[in-house]
Structure formats: structure tokens, C-alpha cells
Amino acid sequence: MSVTRKIKAVLIDLSGTLHVGDSPIPGAAKALQKLRKSNLRVKFVTNTTKESKRLLFDRLKRMGFDVRLDEMFTSLTAARHLVDKMEIRPLMFLADEAVEDFQGISTNEPNAVLVGLAPDQFNYDRLNQAFQLIVNGAPLIAINKSRYYQRNDGLALGTGPFVAALEYATDRKAKVVGKPDSAFFLSALESLNCLVSEAIMIGDDVRDDVLGAQSSGIIGMLVKTGKYREGDETKIDPRPNHVFCDFSEAVDFILNTFS
């Protein structure tokens, strides 16, 4: 890969890259300010489904991050667009804090299953209701299929294991909406008027962030924060284009190389 590649935009993961829970990763807010002073455009792309876009935006602002609501592209946003397009009535596995992003969607007599991270709802009766819908032909939509994420108390199960359980039981494959789906990255870049060859993706998830981006033609940068564990960079082929200690180091490299 040539470092002379023309770059116009940087896609930035949130949880694990800029913050963990309500704690900003040291130096991340200042690094974002430095990046904003360049001629590069910024888009925040996240698989987070625990809260609505508005609540996530408010939380980032409280942590001191210079973000704008129109710069945030979430898997919840992408899922809402898909639900509207398909004109379905989903049985929704969503945390209460995320439901506002689906305001106006009918859930009466559901004919589809939509799965986000909703720990309090992953019980036998509700999962069995989803199972029955799927085996009778209802589509299964995964807002993302992340295996795990980083919390303040350590790694925690993500949406993926629960989606995989439904796939296994029903012998059906889910439609994955968020990262690492190429359509998610392309949609994020659309508003930036930017080609995949002109973009960089920074994230802590070697599969969803980095491999997903690189498979789409975007430069992938893995940071060793959040969910990263030693050896993660060896788990994908091809390996990450770049690996950095944290977001600050990634930004310094970008500004010194591409801007």
C-alpha cells in the first residue's frame, strides 16, 4: 500500500477507540481537535445499540468530545432505514434507551425479528418467540454481530452470540446491518462525497472495524485500546494496514503522512 494515497476522510469508531463507558481514552479528545484542524473530513461510525443516537451524542459531549450530531452514523440509523425500506413490523430486541430511534415503527403482529444489544430481553420466552417467527419465514436482522465489547469491568458479550444462537436454531442467516457490512461503510462515506480509496477507518475491533473496512477498500487502522487484546492483529488476513497504541498515535501518523 502506498502512503502517497490521497485521503479525504477519516471514519472513527467510538466505544473502545475514543472512550470506554463514560471514561474518555487518555488523549483522545485532544487528538480529535488536532484532526479537525486538518483538511480531512470526519465521520463517527459505531455499532453501539445500547442507546439512541441522541443519547450517545449527549454522552460524548459530556466527555469533552467535539462531535456534531450530523457526523454520527450508527448501526441503529442504518437499521431504521432498512426497516422503513422493507416495511416490516419487527419483534425488537432493543434497550429502552435505543427505542427512540425507532419511533413510529409498528410492532403489532410482528413479521420480522430485529436484534440489538438488549441483555434484559435475552430470556427463553422472548428468544423462543423470535425463533418461532423466523422458522415460519420472518427475516432475521442483526443490527450488528459484534462478538464482545469493552466495559469498565472488562469484556462483555455483544449482540453477535445471541444472533448466532437464533441462526443456529433456525438454520437461517441474519442480515447484518452494521459493521463489518460493506454497505454500512459506503453509506457512511456517501454524505462525505468520498470514495473508499480516499478514506481511513480507525477502530479497536480487528474484525468489524479493520477487516470490514479493508474488505471495502478503506485503509484499516487498529488501535490497542478498548476490546483489543494482544495478538488481535494476527486474527485477520490480510493483517491490519496499520497498528497503533491508541487514537492519538493514529492521528499523528495520519497528519504526518496523509494531510
N, C-alpha and C positions, 0 to 999 in steps of 0.2 A: 504494500500500500504506500503510495507516495504522499509525503507530508505536504506537498505543494497543492494538494486538493483544495479547491475553493469552497469555503464553508460560509454559509449564511445564517444557520440556526442551530441552537443547542436545545435538545429535549432533555428535561431534568426530572428524574424520579423524585418522589417526596420522602415517604417513610423509609428510613434506613439510609437515605442519601443526604437529606437536609436536616432531618430530625428523627428521634425515636420517642414515640409517645408525645409528651408535651415538652420534651427537652431538645433544644436545637443541638446539632452536632457542632462541636467547637470549630469556630472559624467559618462556618457555612454561610452565615448571614453576610459577613464582610466580603466573602468571595463572590457572592451573588451581586453585591453592589459593584464590585470590580468588573464583573462580566457585563453588567448593564451599561457601563461606561464605554464599552466597545461598540462596534457597529454590528454585532451579532444579535439576532432576534432570539427570544427565549419563549419556551413553552413548557409548562409543568404537566407531566403525564403520569398518572397514577392509577394503580389497580385498587386503591383503597375503596372499600364498600361499607365501612363501619359508620360513615356519616355522610350527610349531603355535601354537595359542592360548596354551598354557602357556609355551613358549619366548619368545614375544613379550611376554607378561606379565612374565616374569623380566627381560627386557632393558629394558623400560620402568621397572621398579623400580630397576634398576641405574643408570639415567639420572636418577633422582631424581623420577620422576612418581608422584603419589598416585593410583594406579589400583587397582581391585578386579577380580578375575577375572570376577565375575558382571556387571560393567559392560561387558565387551568382547563385541562382536558382529562376527564375522569372516565373510568370504565362504566360508572353509573350513567354518565351522559350518553355514552355510546349505546348502552343497553336500553335506555329510554328511547333513543332514536329507532332502535331495532324493533322494540315492542310496538311503537307507533306505526312503523312501516308494515309489520306483519298483521296488525290489527287483531292482536290476541288478548285474552284475559288470563293473565298468569297467576298461578299459585306462587306467591313471592316469599322467598326466604331472605328477608332484609331486616337489619337492625332498625329499631324505631327511629334512630337519628338519620337514617338514609331515606325513609319513606317519602319525604317531601319532594325528592327528585322524580317521583312517580305520581305526583298529584294529578288526579283526573283519570287515571287508568282504572278501568273496571276490573274487579277481581271476582265478580259473581260468576258462579258456574265456570270455574277455570278450565281452559283448554290448552294450557301450556304450563311449564314449570321454569321459574327464574330463580337462580341460586346465587346469592351473595354471601358474605360472611355474617351469619346470624346465629351465634352459639346457643342462645336461649331457645332457638326454634329447631335445632337438630335433635329432635326426640323421635322415638319409634313411630308414634301415631302420625306425626306430620310427614316424616320421611316415607312412611308407607302410603300416605295419601298421594305423595308425589310419584312414588313407584307405580301405583295403580293408574294414574293419569298417563304416565309415559308408556307403559306396556299396552295401553289402549290407543296409542298413536299420538299423544301430545308431544310437542317438541320440548327438548331439554336445553335450556340456555344457561350457560355459565357466565356470570359477569366477569369472572376471571377463573383461572385454575391454579392459582399460586399454592405451592405446597405448604409454605410456612412463612411467617414474618417475624420481625424482631419487636418484642415489647420490652418495657423496663425490667421485667422479671425474667427475661430470656426468650427463647424461641417459642412460638405458639402456632398451632395448626391454622392453616389458611383455608380458603374455600375449596381448593383442589381435592383434598381427601374425601370430602362429602360428595362432590360431583362424581368422583371416581367410583364411590360406593353405588350411586344411582346408575352409572354406566354399567358397572359390573352386574348389578341385579337385573337390569332391563335388557342387557345386550344391545344398548343404543349408545351412540356417541353424542356428546353435547356440542352445541355450537358455542365456541368460546369467543367472547366479545372483546375483552381487554387484551393487554399484553400477554403473550407474545404474538398475537394475531397481526399479520401484516396490515390488514385493513385499519386497525387501530392507529398504527404509526402513520399511515398515509393520511388518515383523517386529521390527525394532529398537525401534520405539515401543510395541509390544504390551505388553511387560513393564513399561513406564513408565506404563501406563494413560493415554496421551496421544494426542490427536488430531493429525493432520498440521498443522492450523491453529494448534496450540499449540506447535510445535517450530521450532527453528533448526538449520541444518546449516552447519558451518564446515569448509572444506577448501581445498586448493591446486589441485585438478583442476576446471577450469571446466566440463567435461562430466560426468564421473562423479559428482562431489560436488555441484556447484552446479546444473547443469541437471537432473540426476536428481532432486535434492531439490525444486526449484521445480516440476518437472513432476508431482510427487507432492503438491503443495500446501504444502510446507515452505518457510520463508524460507531463501534461499541467501546465504551469506556467503563470498566468495572472499578468500583471503589471498595476499599476494605473496611467498610463500616456497616452498621445495621445488621442484616442477616448474614453477611459474608462470614465464611469460615475458611480456615487455611486449606488450600488445595482446590477451592471452588473453580479457579481459573482453568484447572485441568479437566473439568467435567464436561466441557463442550468442545466440539470440533466443527469449524476451526476455533482456536482459542481466542479470547478477547483481543481486539486490536490494541488496546492499551489497558494497563492496570495501575491504579494509583492508591496511595494510602487513604486519601479522603477527597471530598469535593474540592477543597481549597487547592490541593495539588493538581487536580484535573483542570481546574480553571486556569491556574498559572501556565500549565502546558498549552492549553488552547490559546491563550492570549499571546504567548510567546511564539506559537507555531502557525496559527491559522488566521489571526485577526489582522 
